[in-house]
């Protein structure tokens, strides 16, 4: 094979070709995958197809990541502006937005009319919860951009998982406070996923509401104004969920509950693994040091990165939050033991998660536990265990 | 009217334009922007990190 390859390529002037260009259709396939599963279940009579999307996330992706491995390639600096200006990538992200509505509506229809029994009902609900999670990833990508159109589109896509406060919470809250004890969306060393979720979900809501209130107050408006961007997005959610309830009846309620809360879990678990234990140190002037690559956990696994719009290249994202997904780079950052799909499952089992992650956190700080973001309730126990009692 | 730029992402706060979405009407002076305000686009850098931009030659008197 190699003997037939042209050998002149090295001497030709090279323009950068993005090898992942056409692979960015993959998340769109995932976004409609619950619909594909429902259709396959209907045509084959096999109820198992309703579990197509959960199978994709929890089984197929970790295996695919293990087989295909990591992608250490970066676009060269000179190619980044061109990549960012290419409307093709933006268009693909926009195109996914209606698909999340399709998956949600088809899911609501299926559980209400297809007489699945609880196994099929649960499969479809969990499948839609995962596309709701992906809707949050898209809302995250678009919500970071600075045009009015993109901010609106983010509100629309975030309405599907009922998380309209995400843009306010994430852009003005999480990015400002990341990897500090002040951030409800940064998990602490020793904190289990279950403890974190109880702190993160209400904490994020509170911070978003507060920040929106401050923003509106500067405009001389009440927090209950029609200009409240949280309430605008929640209004769309109310119409969507209300219409489904009116149309399909109470049978759709468990679907709404499962797909919404498990979708939120998707976001919470992502947040949990993205900054576990990492801490920006305080500077002499009392401010926290600027967010640098070592304040986020990264995963360079190719397949899950293609499915998540490079979200796993999280360090570069926090260093340059407005950079588009296709241009995100891998840099010298602490590495997770696997891609997000695998790490989700690890995080569900706290002893397993801690056994794998605690040594990694310590390695980031050269073994100095006092530099770690520690869960306050476990502080003394953890300090004693790592030989710094009384610190 | 002066302009101030975020050293991280390049966002520019222009006093003459203000930033309506952030709640700063046109003409809001930089000194009236709260000290704990973070960059509207990236939120990685705070007000104190911003760099004052020199006016372009055409605009200078």
Interface residues (C-beta under 8 A of the other chain):
Chain A: X146 X171 X172 X175 X176 X215 X216 X217 X218 X219 X287 X290 X291 X318 X319 X320 X321 X322
Chain B: X8 X9 X11 X20 X21 X22 X23 X24 X38 X40 X41 X42 X43 X44 X45 X46
